[in-house]
Amino acid sequence: MFFGKLRYISAAVFLLLLAFTIKNCVPEKAVESHSKLIPMFWVNESVFIVRQGAELFRYGDSKLPEKISSAPPPIADAWDPQLPILPSDHKAFYNEGSRAYVTVNGEKHRVENRKFLRQNGFNQLFPPMKAVPFQTYAHLGKTGILTVQEGKAQKIELNIPRNGNWSGVSVVKDDHSKRFFAFQANCYLQDNTSNCQRNGWWLSQSLEVLSTVILPEKDLLYPSEDTNTFSCFSCGCSCYTQENVYAVDGNIYFHIAGFPLSNTQRGLYKVNVSADGTTSWEQVIRGRIEPLLSFSPSGCKVAYMKVSRFGDKIDVTDLCQ
């Protein structure tokens, strides 16, 4: 009897050690660039185009993807606004030491770098987030985006309702509602916890501020307690993880990707806004889904590549159900 129980205990300990070894020592499945499936755009509400290396495939109107020789045109009503983006070689820019500055209405403003670690994931070779290439600034505790009017540098100031975070801004385009969403791309951390105080702003087609959004404080890129942070050698976990932001028909989505975040932590999150203006995260897709994502013309469906040791595939989730 004793030796029988001992065998069961030994087997259980062995399985626990095996699970621990796989979790902490076995690298997760790699996705090579030539084999990666990238949803490019939707042709209509049920058909979308996927690229794999140099090949194109048509998904959605049959059970199996169809290889095609050339991509059909995107939806006819795709929004292509002409934006007054201040070019980086404009005469208003100048350097002092390692800092870049711009003169706006005779005042000196510090230029904020748009290449933030949270949106890079460069050690994973992730494609960069699709952001509008605005230059951003910081000046006297305020932030905003830089534009050009009649050849002169101008600014659009973004009110910061929460003190402490004056980091630069990234801007994404909402093709569905024909608006823009600007958000602070870096956190203001307190006590080295998982708090991430940031603000966002909805902007009109003419870049006027329509409303301010105080984003949820929980940092989705902060490693959970069961994360193997020893995998974040060299420049830290921020070099391996990535945050992509999508503005879709008035909704805000954050795509969280990259090892060593657990598969339960990775996925797509929606920013829910309550009647009193407070916000919270809702995880609408869980698991390892690779950037970039593609949303349907209605904004209800999202196509993505889901990675698994049992086989990678293109999947679609209806976010309106």
Secondary structure as UniProt FT lines:
FT   HELIX           2..25
FT   TURN            33..35
FT   STRAND          37..42
FT   STRAND          48..52
FT   TURN            53..54
FT   STRAND          55..59
FT   STRAND          66..68
FT   TURN            76..77
FT   TURN            88..89
FT   TURN            91..92
FT   STRAND          93..96
FT   TURN            97..98
FT   STRAND          99..104
FT   TURN            105..106
FT   STRAND          107..112
FT   HELIX           117..119
FT   HELIX           122..124
FT   STRAND          135..139
FT   TURN            140..141
FT   STRAND          142..149
FT   TURN            150..151
FT   STRAND          152..158
FT   TURN            163..164
FT   STRAND          169..174
FT   TURN            175..178
FT   STRAND          179..184
FT   TURN            191..192
FT   STRAND          199..203
FT   TURN            205..206
FT   STRAND          209..214
FT   TURN            220..221
FT   TURN            225..226
FT   HELIX           229..231
FT   TURN            233..235
FT   HELIX           237..239
FT   STRAND          242..248
FT   TURN            249..250
FT   STRAND          251..257
FT   TURN            259..260
FT   TURN            263..265
FT   STRAND          267..273
FT   TURN            275..276
FT   STRAND          279..286
FT   STRAND          289..295
FT   TURN            297..298
FT   STRAND          301..306
FT   TURN            309..310
FT   STRAND          313..318
FT   TURN            319..320
//
